[in-house]
Amino acid sequence: MKSRLHLLIFFGMVAGALVGLWISRIENPSGYIEIFDLFGKTIFIGALKMIVAPLIFFSLLSAITSLRDTGELWRIGWKTLVFYITTTSIAVALGLCCVLIIKPGNTPNRQEIRSHWQQRQEQIVAKYGTTEEQIKQAEKQTVLTIVKNNFEGIITNPFRALAESKSLGIIFFAILLGIALIVVAPTGNAVIPVIHGLNSAIMKITGWIMIGSPFFIFCLVASLVGSLGAGIFESLFWYIITVLLGIAIHICVLLGIVRFMGKIPLWRFLRGIQQPWMIAFATRSSAATLPVTIDRVQTELKVSPKAAEFVLPLGATMNMDGTALYEGVAVIFLIQLFGGMPGVNITLSPVITVLIFLTAVLASIGAAAVPNAGLITMVLVANAVGLSIEYIPMIFAVDAFIDMFRTSTNVMGDCVGAVVINRLEKLSC
């Protein structure tokens, strides 16, 4: 049944893309798109997000209370953080190498884009007005602001964090409570079976939601492709190629890590993550994909619940390899394309490149695990080097398309992390 579900999801994606292309050629496709959004975004993504907050809370609690002592928690925790920061840094470095070598901003129609930019900008903003408002709100933020906001999100009322699905607050309180239950043992042992039972129940709900996933993913893809159409790729072709090439190289790096550090055959790993990978590709949200990711990593890759239920929720919050790679590429692309124009008086020196690298890594850690989050945090990278946000709308049209690839890469990176930590700790399922 599981293998058949993988196949049905794949066919749903292909059928959705074909229907979406057909819809994009209709004079007024909004009616069709609204119907597809009802089933895809409202019902399916809504259902997955409904269980994300309790899932993060109980999966972390379940994982921590399964550990022998706080020393084991410390070992898993620091290894997870080091692994995620390392792979994110590799992703950004690969993206910067690709954009500096390919130079997609030096496109043949560069002068035409520059000379007609104001008119083009007005058209883009008119079409993507909501995103433009998000960009303006993010303009005043700095990396320090993100760090401050993250701390505020961590130290908050745990019930409020659960109600508002604030992942950092949920994670912090779950870890704190889990440590307390270990410390007060055997008194705390009375509630541990209840925690594990609730965690199992939430995973069962995930299975029920996934029964209709092929249809819902068909709707998601049809809506996205129908909204974008095929014409968006013309002027930004080399930019798209650069991002996708960087992601492809990083995926090869991740697969190498799985093979040599995780000691798992690549065919087995790829088969094991295909369902969460496809869900991430269609939903463009690693948070919404988290319930499926935890389930598949345990059942298909035989990763211990101790590792999966601790490493994966952290990864969905702070491990954004694809997002970090994209942010660096996008900022340098805009500097190459508009360099010398008002607000882009920037010379791509080694110092500027290193600054972009560092800011992209830090900004990705604070990125929310939701669609378009990378576009917002990219403002932080642009601010760090003095790039005016008025040029960011240039990439609005293709952001949703690229977001599919970067989110699925984020989820793959999380799965790799779970496999590697499981291997390093020699945990058994």
N, C-alpha and C positions, 0 to 999 in steps of 0.2 A: 504493500500500500504506500509506504514511504517513497520508494523509487518511482511509483506511478505519480505521486503528488509532485515530485521534482519535475517530471516530464510535463505534467499538466500546467504547472507554473510557467515553464519555458514556452509552451505553446500559447499560453495566455499573453505572455510578453510579446511574442512575435505577432499574434493576431491583433493585439492592441496597437502595435506600431503600424501595421497595415491599415487598420481602420482609422487611426489617427491621421495618417497621410491622406486618406480619402476625405476625411472631415475638413482638413486644412484647406482643401481646394473648393469647399462649399462657400458660397458668398457670405452666409451668416451662420457660422458653426457654433455660436454661443449656446443654443438650446441643447445640442448634443453634449457639449462639454459640461454643462450644468448637471445633466443626468449622470454622466460618468463620474463627476466629482461627488455626487451624492453617495454613490456606492463605494468609490475608491477613497477619497479623502475623508468624507464625513463618517461613514460607517466603519470601513476597514481600519484606517489609520486611527480613528477615534477609539475603536475597540482595543487596539494594541496599546495606545497611550493610556487607556483606562487602567490597565494592569501594570504599567511600567513602575509607578511609584511604589505600590505594595510589593512588587517583584524585587526591586532593588533592595528594599528594606529587609524583607524576609530571606532573600537569597544570601545577602551579606551576613545576616544574623545566623543563618543556618550554617554557612561556611565557617564562621569564626567559632561558633560553639562546638563545631566538630573537631577543632584543633585541640592538641593536648595542653598547651599553655600559651602564654603571651609571647614567649620566645619564638615559637613556631610562626605566630602571626607576624612578628617583626621580620623574620627571615623572608617570608613570602612577600610582605609589604615592600621592603626596600628593593628586592629583586624586581618586583613588578614596576615600580617607579623608574628605576634605572633602565629597564628594558624599553619602556614606553618613551622616555625622553630620548634614548639613543636612536630608536627607529624613526621618531619624528624628526630628529636632526638630520638623519640620513635622507629622509624624504625631501626636506627643504633643500639640502645641498644638491641632490639630483635635479630638482626642479630648476634651481639657479643655473646649474651647468647647461641644462637644455636650452633655457631662454637666452643665455649669453652666447651660446654657439649658433643656434638657429636664427636668432634675432627676428622674431615674428613681427616686431613693430616696424621693421624696415620693409613692409609689404609694398608691392608695386604701386598700389593705389594710395600710398601714404599721403602724398601731397593733396590728393583730391579729398581725403578724409579730413585733413587739417584745415583746408580752405573752406570746407562746407560744414565744419564742426558745429557751429552755433545752431544752424538750422537742423542738423541731424540730432543734436542734443535735445532740442525742444520736442522733436517727434518721439524720441526714446522715452523722455520723462513723461510725456502725455500717455504713453502706453504702459509704463511701469511706475506709475505715480506712488503706489504704496511702498515699493522698495526704495524709491527716492527719499521718502519721508524717514524710513529707517536709517538710511545712510546719513541724513542730516542730524538725526538724533545721536548717532554714533560719532559724529565729527568731533565733538568736544571731549571724547574719551581718550585716555592714554592707557599705556600698559599698567601704570600705577592705579588708574581708575578701575581697570578690570580686576587687578589683584584685590583692591579694596572691596569691590562688589562681590568677589568670590568669598572673601572673609565674612562679609555680611550675610551671604547666602549660607555659609557654613554655620555660623553662630546665630541660629534663628530658632523659633519655636518649632519643634519637630512635627507637630500636627499641622502647622501652617506649611512647612516644607512638603509634607505628604499631600496636602490639599492642592498645592500649587505646583507639584511635581518638580520641586527644586532639588536636583540630583545631589549637589554638594552637601546640602543640609541633611538630606536623607542618609547619605553615605556616612557623614560624620557621626550622626546620632546612632546609626546602626553599629558602627565600629565601637563607639563608646559603650553602648549597651552590651554588645557582645563581649568586650573585655571585662566589663563589670560582672557578667554572668560567669565567666571563667574564674574570676578572682573570688567570688562568693560561693563557689562550689564547696560542698554538695548542695547547699541551699538552693542555688539557681538551677540545679538539674531538673527540678520539678516542671519548669516551663519549657525546657529545651525540646521535648517531644512535640509539644504544641506548635512551636516555631517550625520544626521540620514538617509537621503535618500541613500547616498553612502554606508553606513553600511548595509542597507537592500539589496541593489543591490549585494554586495559582498556575503551576505548569500545566495542569490538566485543562484549565480554562484556555490557556494558550493553544492547546491541541484542538479544542473545539473551534476556536476562531479560525485556525488554519485550514479547517475543512473546506471553507469557501474561498480560500486564498487565490486559486487560479482565476476565478471570475473577477474578484476584486482587483487583482493585479492587471488583468486585461483592461479594466476601467481606468486605472491609474495611468497606464502607459498610453491608452487611447486619448485621454484628456491632455496629457503633456505634449504628445506629438501633434495632436490636433491644434493646440494653442501655438506651438512653435512654428510648425510647417517646415519645409525644406529650405526656404530661401535665406534663413538666418545665417547659414554657414558660409555664404559667399565672401563677405568682407573680412570675416574673422577666421578664415580657414587655417592659416598658419598658427594663429594663437591656439586654436583648438588642438591642432596636431602637436604643438609643443607641450601642452598640458597632458594630453593623453600619452605621449611618448614618455614623459617623466613618470607618469603613473605606471605605465607598462614596465619600465625599468625597475621601479620600486617594488612592483609585484614580484619580479624575478628575484630581487634581494630577499623579500619576505619568504619566498618559496625555498631559497637557499638556506635561510635560517631554520625553517621547518625541517628540512632534510638533514642538516648537519648538527643543529642544536636540539631539535625536537625528536630526531630519530624516527620520523614517520615517513613512509613512502609518499611521494607527491600525489600519486593517483588516489590514495586513500584520503589524504587531506582535502584535495579538491572535491572529491565526491562527498566528503563529510560536511563541507561548508556551502555546498551549492544552493541549498534552500535559503539560509540566512543571507547569502550573497545576493540572490535574486530578489529577496524581500527588500534588502537595503537599496538595491539598484532602483526598484520601482517606487518605494516609499520616500527615498532620500532622507531617511532619518535613522541614525544608528540607535537612538533611544527606542523608537517604535519597533525596531528589529530585535532588540535585546532579549525578549522572551524566547524567540525562536533560536537566537544564537546560543543561549545557555542550554537549551534542550538538545540541539543538534551536536554541540561540542561534547556534551556528556554521552549521548547515545551513540553517535557515529564515530567520534574520535577517542572515545573511552577516557576522557579527561576526568579526573576526580572532581566530585562536587566541591571539595575544599578549594581547588584551584579555579574551576569554572565560575562558581558563585561568588568568588572574591575578585578575581582578575577581570572578568568581563564587565561587571557594573562600573568598575573604575575606568576601564578602557572606553566604554561608551561615553564617559564624561570628560576624560582628559587625553585620550589617545586619538588624535585626528591627523593621521599621516597624510591622507589625500587632501584634506583641507589646508594643512600647513604648506604642502608642496604648491598648491594652487595659488595661495596668497602671494608667495614670493614671485612666481611666474607672472601673475597678473600685474603687480606693481611695476616690475621691470618692463613688461610689455608696454604699459601706458607711458612710461618714461621714454622708451625707444620711439613710440609713435608720436608723442606730443612734445618731446624735448625741445626747449627753447621758447615754447608758447607761454603766455601768462600763467603763473602758478606751477610751471614745470621747469624752473630754472635749476635743473639738477644734472650734474655730471656723474655718470656711473663709474665711480672710483672704487678701489678695493674697500675703502672705509664704508662707503654707502652700501656696498654689497654685503659686507659683514653685518651692518646695522639691520638691513632687510632680513638677513638670515636669523639673527637673534630675536627680532621682533615677531617674525612669522612663527617661530617655535613657541614663544611665550603666548602670543595671541591665540594660537590654535588650542592651547591648553584651556583657555577660558571660553572657547566656542561652545555654544549650546548644541546639543545633538539633535537639531531640527533642520528642516529645509531652509536654505539660504543663509544659514548662520555664518558660513565662510565669507559671504559677501559683506556682512556687517563687520566682522573682525578684520577684514582686509583694510578697513578704514584706519585701524590702528597702525598698520604697517605703512600706509600712505602718509599718515600724520608724522610718523617717525622720521621720514626722509623729506618732508615738506612738499609732498605731491597734493595738489588741490583736488578736493573730492568732486569737483564739477566734471572731471574727466572719467570718473568711475562708471557713469551710465553707459559708456561705450560697450561694456561687456555684459550689460543686463540681459540682452537677448539670448545669449548662449549659456548664461549661468545655470539655468535649470538643467540643461543637457549635461554640462560638465559635472554638476552636482551629483548626478546619478553615478558617475564613475568614481568621484572622490569619496562619496559615502560608502560605496561598496568596498573601496580600498580601506577606509577606516575600519569597517567591520572585519575585513580579512586580517588587518593588523591586530585587532583584538583577539581573534581566534588563534593567531600565531603566538601571541603573548600567553594565552592560556595553555597551549601545548608546551611551550618552552618552560614555563614556570612549573607545570606539572612534571616535566622531565627532570628539571634541576632539583626539585624537591623529592623526586622519586615517589610521588603519591600514587595510590592505586584507586581505581574507580570502585 
